[in-house]
């Protein structure tokens, strides 16, 4: 008789424990959020990381002088393996105009090869907590619980200019590399506390308080 009562009490405890786990799992799942990352080839943040890295590399060389006369007409040719390299050509053309040169193909006296050595983003993640859990026997799942997490993104640009005379093709000179980087780091502490560290100008904010009150 005692064994029967003991088994019955044990089953009740197991059932109560399972119910408590289900309630806790439902609460935690209700606290989780789902966000679609992007509908474009690159997120807005990634685009800013790349574009601002390119513009900063040029801005840091504002007093740079080229080995060709001011007012020269320059034809730009672009080389590189990055799919975003066309951005560099546009930025370099604008910079040449500010320096007193004319960037166009007709009547060009110099050809400038814009060689993009590196252009893109790097991503790293640091996570301390409980990873997401999916149960095979019981149809419940637990979201990721971050005691501390850091999502680190860096934008990097490096390119240089090779200058040739037209029509002879004589090599005139090359520039030092134009180099710059940017960063956007998102931190999560104790599941819900989020803050970011970035040097981007006006980065996008998803679900910010400012957006909510509009």
C-alpha positions in Angstrom: 0.0 0.0 0.0 2.8 2.4 0.9 4.5 1.7 -2.4 1.3 2.5 -4.3 0.9 5.8 -2.4 4.5 6.6 -3.0 4.3 5.9 -6.8 1.1 8.0 -6.9 2.8 10.9 -5.2 5.8 10.6 -7.5 3.6 10.8 -10.6 1.9 13.9 -9.2 5.3 15.5 -8.6 6.4 14.7 -12.1 3.1 16.1 -13.6 3.5 19.3 -11.5 7.1 19.7 -12.5 6.2 19.3 -16.2 3.3 21.8 -15.9 5.7 24.3 -14.2 8.2 23.8 -17.0 5.5 24.4 -19.7 4.4 27.6 -18.0 7.9 28.8 -17.7 8.7 28.0 -21.3 5.5 29.8 -22.4 6.5 32.9 -20.4 10.1 32.9 -21.8 8.8 32.3 -25.3 6.4 35.2 -24.9 9.4 37.5 -23.9 11.3 36.6 -27.1 11.3 38.8 -30.2 11.7 37.8 -33.9 13.2 40.3 -36.3 13.6 39.9 -40.1 17.2 40.8 -40.7 17.0 42.4 -44.2 15.0 42.4 -47.4 18.0 43.8 -49.4 21.4 42.5 -50.4 22.9 44.4 -47.4 21.4 45.8 -44.3 21.3 49.6 -44.0 23.9 49.4 -41.3 26.3 47.3 -43.5 25.8 49.9 -46.3 26.7 52.7 -44.0 29.7 50.8 -42.6 31.1 50.5 -46.1 30.2 53.9 -47.5 31.5 55.8 -44.5 34.7 53.9 -44.5 35.3 54.9 -48.1 34.5 58.5 -47.5 36.6 58.7 -44.4 39.6 57.2 -46.3 39.3 60.1 -48.8 38.7 62.7 -46.1 41.8 61.7 -44.3 43.8 62.5 -47.4 42.2 65.9 -48.2 45.6 67.6 -48.5 47.0 64.8 -50.7 48.6 66.0 -54.0 48.7 64.0 -57.2 51.7 63.9 -59.6 49.7 65.5 -62.4 48.8 69.2 -63.2 45.7 70.7 -61.7 42.8 70.9 -64.2 43.9 67.7 -66.0 41.1 65.5 -67.5 41.3 62.1 -66.0 39.6 58.8 -67.1 38.8 56.5 -64.3 39.0 52.7 -64.6 38.0 50.5 -61.7 39.5 47.2 -60.6 38.6 45.0 -57.6 36.8 41.8 -56.6 34.2 43.5 -54.3 30.7 43.8 -55.5 30.5 47.3 -53.9 33.5 48.7 -55.7 31.4 51.0 -57.9 30.9 53.2 -54.8 34.7 53.9 -54.7 34.7 55.1 -58.3 31.9 57.6 -57.5 33.6 58.9 -54.3 37.0 59.2 -56.1 35.4 61.2 -59.0 33.9 63.6 -56.5 37.2 64.0 -54.7 39.0 64.6 -57.9 36.6 67.4 -58.7 37.2 69.0 -55.3 41.0 68.8 -56.0 40.6 70.7 -59.3 40.6 67.8 -61.7 38.0 66.7 -64.3 36.9 63.1 -64.2 35.5 62.2 -67.7 36.4 59.8 -70.6 36.4 62.4 -73.4 39.6 64.3 -74.1 41.3 62.6 -71.1 45.1 63.2 -70.8 45.6 60.7 -68.0 44.1 57.3 -67.0 43.7 56.6 -63.3 43.2 53.0 -62.3 41.2 52.8 -59.0 42.4 49.5 -57.5 40.2 48.4 -54.7 42.3 46.2 -52.4 39.6 45.5 -49.9 36.1 46.7 -49.3 33.5 45.0 -47.1 32.4 44.2 -43.5 33.6 41.8 -40.8 31.3 40.3 -38.2 32.1 38.8 -34.8 29.9 37.6 -32.0 30.6 37.0 -28.3 28.0 35.1 -26.3 27.7 34.0 -22.7 24.4 32.5 -21.7 22.0 29.6 -22.6 21.6 28.8 -26.3 18.2 28.2 -27.8 16.8 24.8 -26.9 14.4 22.6 -28.9 13.0 19.5 -27.2 12.5 16.4 -29.4 10.1 14.5 -27.1 8.1 17.5 -25.7 6.9 20.1 -28.3 8.4 23.1 -26.5 11.4 25.4 -27.2 13.3 27.9 -25.2 14.7 31.1 -26.8 18.3 32.1 -26.4 19.0 33.7 -23.0 21.9 36.1 -23.1 23.6 37.0 -19.9 26.0 38.9 -22.1 26.2 39.1 -25.9 28.2 41.4 -28.2 27.5 41.6 -32.0 30.5 43.4 -33.5 30.5 44.7 -37.1 33.4 46.5 -38.8 33.5 48.2 -42.2 36.8 48.4 -43.9 38.0 50.2 -47.1 41.5 50.1 -48.7 42.3 51.2 -52.2 45.0 53.1 -54.2 45.3 55.0 -57.5 47.7 54.1 -60.3 48.1 57.0 -62.9 49.1 56.6 -66.5 49.6 59.0 -69.4 47.3 59.0 -72.4 47.9 58.0 -75.2 51.4 56.7 -74.5 50.4 54.6 -71.5 53.5 55.8 -69.6 53.3 55.1 -65.9 53.2 58.4 -64.0 52.9 57.3 -60.4 50.9 55.6 -57.7 49.4 56.9 -54.5 49.7 55.6 -51.0 46.7 53.4 -49.9 43.5 55.2 -48.8 42.5 53.3 -45.6 39.7 53.7 -43.1 37.4 51.6 -41.0 34.1 52.0 -39.1 32.3 50.0 -36.4 28.8 49.2 -35.1 28.7 47.1 -32.0 25.4 46.0 -30.3 25.6 44.7 -26.7 23.0 42.7 -24.7 23.2 42.4 -20.9 20.8 40.2 -18.8 18.5 39.3 -21.6 16.8 42.6 -22.2 19.3 45.5 -21.6 20.6 46.5 -25.0 22.9 49.3 -26.0 25.1 50.1 -29.0 28.6 51.7 -29.6 29.2 53.1 -33.1 31.1 55.8 -34.9 28.6 55.9 -37.8 26.7 59.1 -38.5 23.0 58.7 -37.9 22.8 54.8 -37.9 19.4 53.3 -38.2 17.4 52.3 -35.1 14.9 49.5 -35.1 11.9 49.9 -32.8 13.4 53.0 -31.0 11.3 55.1 -28.7 11.5 58.0 -31.2 9.9 55.8 -33.9 7.2 54.7 -31.4 6.0 58.2 -30.6 5.7 59.3 -34.2 
